[in-house]
Amino acid sequence: MGSGPKGRILKEDVQAFVKGVLSGARPAAAGGLDILAWPKVDFSKFGSFESRPLSRIKKIAGANLARNWVMIPHVTQFDEVDITALEQHRVRLNQELEKHGVKVTVLAFLIKAAVEALKQFPEVNSSIDGENLIIKHYFHIGFAADTPNGLVVPVIRDADQKSVVEIATEAAALAKKAREGKLAPGEMQGGSFSISSLGGIGGTLFTPIINAPEVAILGVSRAETKPKWDASAFVPRLMLPLSLSYDHRVIDGAAGARFITFLGQTLSAMGEAKPRAESAPKAPAPKTKRAGVRTAKKKAAKKKARR
């Protein structure tokens, strides 16, 4: 029973409960769960050790993650996507953008592909509010950023209105601010879908924890070249592992599978696009000979009229 009117459970009750469970002060026995209290151990019996205080970020994130894992029925759908052509496209694009100091990562393409998938499957871009499902008409995509003090999730707002290059530029700036501990609270709020990418570190598959009140999160692991059958022979293809965790109260298995399949197909198709510096400054187009002739004729006509 909560502390609100008629025993209603309030936000403060959940926060106090999770804090108590993490500290080992009480067992997590609410909602039909019967979980033992956190074990108290005298580690000095087994050898030398040191005690390090958790960072502020880890304390806050830890409470949120524990709540989300206990209160959200997670299902994780795994898949892998052929990004051979996309990677070739990305390399060519970065060559064009090098003189502008812009570097496009796979994350920028993932965010654009996620937006297209969210448009196709709006229930994945939603939140539970009591007995209602809030379908969001905005596309604010959070991405996990690794910092010395722990994990934070900056948000790319209105990702549907930005190009891949614009997203890459903004993500790099936000990640830099995160590492320097300069992110404003508003830059970590309002996300409708999150992406956690471990591709730069390694691993194959994992189960990312949903960032409430969102209902899904995409995990990305390191791409690997694998032999794939093309109906006549095995050929090397660059495959990207994806892990989609979703709230089973909102998204059923079939919808989750369709979402990650659509997202993968969208991502692969991006490699077929013609590479170009989307947001790079463009030099003015040179005048053609025909345009020069027309300009000369206009000047001559004006001169004659003045006479």
C-alpha positions in Angstrom: 0.0 0.0 0.0 1.3 3.5 -0.9 1.2 6.7 1.0 -1.2 8.5 -1.4 -5.0 8.9 -1.1 -6.7 5.5 -0.7 -3.4 3.8 -0.5 -2.3 4.9 -4.0 1.4 4.3 -4.7 3.2 7.6 -5.4 6.5 8.3 -7.2 8.1 8.9 -3.8 7.0 5.5 -2.6 8.7 3.8 -5.5 11.9 5.8 -5.0 12.0 5.0 -1.3 11.3 1.3 -2.0 14.1 1.0 -4.6 16.5 2.9 -2.3 15.7 0.5 0.5 16.3 -2.6 -1.7 19.6 -1.3 -3.1 20.8 -0.5 0.4 19.7 -3.8 1.8 17.5 -2.2 4.4 14.5 -4.2 3.4 13.4 -7.0 1.0 11.6 -6.2 -2.3 8.4 -7.9 -1.4 5.9 -5.6 -3.1 3.7 -6.5 -6.1 3.7 -10.2 -5.3 7.5 -10.4 -5.3 9.3 -12.2 -2.4 12.9 -11.2 -2.8 15.5 -11.8 -0.1 17.2 -8.8 1.5 20.7 -7.9 0.1 23.3 -10.1 1.8 25.5 -8.6 4.4 29.1 -10.0 4.1 32.2 -9.4 6.1 34.7 -9.4 3.1 37.7 -9.2 5.5 37.2 -12.9 6.2 38.2 -13.8 2.6 41.0 -11.4 1.9 42.0 -7.7 1.6 39.7 -5.2 -0.1 38.9 -1.6 -0.4 35.6 0.3 -0.4 34.9 2.9 -3.1 31.9 5.2 -2.9 29.6 5.1 -5.9 29.5 8.2 -8.1 26.4 10.4 -8.0 25.5 9.3 -11.5 25.8 5.6 -10.7 23.6 6.1 -7.6 20.9 7.8 -9.6 21.2 5.4 -12.6 21.3 2.4 -10.3 18.0 3.2 -8.6 16.3 3.9 -12.0 17.7 0.7 -13.6 16.6 -1.4 -10.6 13.1 0.0 -10.8 12.9 -0.4 -14.5 14.1 -4.1 -14.4 11.7 -5.0 -11.6 8.6 -3.1 -12.9 8.9 -3.6 -16.7 8.3 -7.1 -18.2 11.3 -7.1 -20.6 11.6 -9.2 -23.7 14.7 -9.0 -25.9 14.6 -9.7 -29.6 18.0 -10.4 -31.3 18.9 -9.9 -35.0 21.8 -9.0 -37.2 21.8 -6.7 -40.2 24.0 -6.6 -43.3 25.7 -3.2 -43.3 28.3 -3.9 -45.9 27.1 -1.3 -48.4 26.2 1.1 -45.6 29.8 1.0 -44.3 31.2 1.6 -47.7 28.8 4.6 -48.1 29.8 5.9 -44.6 33.5 5.8 -45.5 32.9 7.7 -48.8 30.7 10.2 -47.0 33.4 10.8 -44.3 36.0 11.3 -47.1 33.8 14.1 -48.5 33.3 15.6 -45.0 36.8 15.4 -43.8 37.7 19.0 -44.8 34.7 20.2 -42.8 35.8 18.4 -39.7 32.7 16.2 -39.5 32.8 12.5 -38.9 29.7 10.3 -39.3 29.4 7.2 -37.2 27.1 4.2 -37.6 25.1 5.7 -34.7 23.8 8.6 -36.8 22.4 6.1 -39.4 20.9 4.0 -36.6 19.1 7.0 -35.2 17.6 7.8 -38.7 16.6 4.2 -39.2 15.0 4.1 -35.7 13.0 7.2 -36.6 11.6 5.5 -39.7 10.8 2.4 -37.8 9.0 4.4 -35.0 6.9 6.1 -37.7 5.9 2.7 -39.0 5.2 1.2 -35.5 3.9 4.1 -33.4 3.3 1.9 -30.3 7.0 1.6 -29.9 7.2 5.4 -29.6 4.9 5.5 -26.7 4.6 5.5 -22.9 2.2 3.9 -20.4 0.2 6.4 -18.3 -2.1 4.6 -16.0 -4.6 2.8 -18.2 -3.8 4.9 -21.2 -1.1 4.6 -23.9 0.5 7.9 -24.8 1.5 7.8 -28.5 4.1 10.5 -29.1 4.2 12.5 -32.4 7.7 13.6 -31.8 11.0 11.7 -32.3 13.5 12.5 -29.6 16.2 9.7 -29.6 18.5 9.2 -26.6 21.9 7.5 -26.9 24.0 6.1 -24.1 27.2 7.9 -23.6 30.1 6.4 -21.6 31.7 8.8 -19.2 34.3 8.5 -16.4 31.6 8.8 -13.8 29.1 6.5 -15.4 26.5 6.2 -18.1 24.3 9.1 -19.2 21.8 9.4 -22.0 21.8 12.6 -24.0 18.8 13.2 -26.3 18.8 14.2 -30.0 15.6 16.2 -30.3 13.4 16.1 -33.4 15.7 13.6 -35.1 13.1 13.2 -37.9 13.8 16.8 -39.0 17.6 16.4 -39.1 20.0 14.8 -41.7 22.5 12.1 -40.9 25.3 14.7 -40.9 23.4 17.0 -38.6 22.7 14.1 -36.2 26.3 13.0 -36.2 27.5 16.6 -35.5 25.0 17.0 -32.6 25.7 13.6 -31.1 29.5 14.3 -31.1 28.9 17.6 -29.3 26.6 16.1 -26.7 29.0 13.2 -26.1 31.8 15.6 -25.5 29.7 17.6 -23.0 28.8 14.3 -21.3 32.5 13.3 -20.9 33.2 16.8 -19.5 30.3 16.6 -17.1 28.7 19.7 -18.7 25.3 18.2 -19.9 22.3 20.3 -18.8 19.4 18.3 -17.3 17.2 19.3 -20.3 19.6 17.7 -22.6 18.9 14.3 -21.0 15.1 14.6 -20.8 12.1 14.0 -23.2 13.5 10.9 -25.0 11.0 8.7 -26.7 13.4 5.9 -27.7 16.9 5.0 -26.7 20.0 3.4 -28.3 22.8 1.8 -26.4 25.8 1.1 -28.6 28.7 -1.0 -27.5 30.1 -1.4 -31.0 33.2 0.5 -30.2 34.1 -1.8 -27.3 33.1 -5.3 -28.4 30.7 -8.1 -27.6 28.0 -9.8 -29.6 24.6 -9.5 -28.0 23.2 -8.2 -24.7 20.0 -7.2 -23.0 19.7 -3.4 -22.6 17.4 -2.2 -19.8 14.4 0.0 -20.9 14.7 3.6 -19.9 11.2 4.3 -18.4 8.8 5.8 -19.3 9.9 4.7 -22.8 8.8 1.2 -23.9 11.8 0.0 -25.9 15.5 0.4 -26.3 17.9 -0.8 -29.0 21.3 -2.4 -28.1 24.1 -2.4 -30.7 27.2 -4.6 -30.6 30.3 -4.7 -32.7 30.0 -5.5 -36.4 31.7 -8.6 -37.7 32.5 -9.9 -41.2 30.8 -13.3 -41.7 30.3 -15.7 -44.6 26.8 -15.4 -45.9 25.2 -17.5 -48.6 24.0 -15.5 -51.7 22.3 -18.5 -53.4 25.4 -19.5 -55.3 28.4 -19.1 -52.9 29.5 -17.9 -49.5 30.5 -14.2 -49.6 31.9 -12.0 -46.8 29.4 -9.6 -45.4 29.7 -7.1 -42.6 27.0 -8.0 -40.1 25.8 -5.7 -37.2 24.2 -7.4 -34.2 21.1 -5.7 -32.8 19.3 -6.4 -29.5 15.8 -4.9 -29.0 14.4 -4.9 -25.5 10.7 -3.9 -25.3 7.9 -3.7 -22.7 5.7 -6.7 -23.2 2.7 -4.9 -21.8 2.7 -2.7 -24.9 4.6 -4.6 -27.5 3.9 -8.3 -28.3 6.5 -10.7 -29.8 5.3 -10.4 -33.3 5.3 -6.6 -33.2 8.8 -6.6 -31.7 10.1 -8.9 -34.4 8.5 -6.8 -37.2 10.0 -3.6 -35.7 13.5 -4.8 -35.6 13.2 -6.4 -39.0 11.9 -3.2 -40.5 14.7 -1.2 -38.8 17.3 -3.6 -40.1 16.0 -3.4 -43.7 15.9 0.5 -43.5 19.5 0.5 -42.2 20.7 -1.7 -45.0 18.9 0.3 -47.6 20.7 3.5 -46.5 23.9 2.0 -48.0 22.3 2.3 -51.5 22.0 6.0 -51.2 24.3 8.2 -53.2 27.0 9.6 -50.9 27.1 13.3 -50.5 28.0 15.9 -47.9 24.5 16.6 -46.8 25.1 19.6 -44.6 28.5 20.6 -45.8 28.9 24.2 -47.1 28.5 24.3 -50.9 30.4 26.5 -53.2 28.4 28.7 -55.6 27.7 27.1 -58.9 29.9 28.5 -61.7 28.2 30.5 -64.5 27.7 28.7 -67.7 28.6 30.1 -71.1 24.9 30.4 -72.0 24.2 32.3 -68.8 27.1 34.7 -69.6 25.7 35.4 -73.1 22.2 36.1 -71.6 23.8 38.6 -69.1 25.7 40.4 -71.9 22.6 40.8 -74.0 20.6 42.2 -71.0 23.4 44.8 -70.3 23.4 45.8 -74.0 19.6 46.2 -74.1 19.7 48.4 -71.0 22.5 50.6 -72.5 20.5 51.0 -75.7 17.3 52.0 -73.8 19.2 54.7 -71.9 20.3 56.3 -75.2 
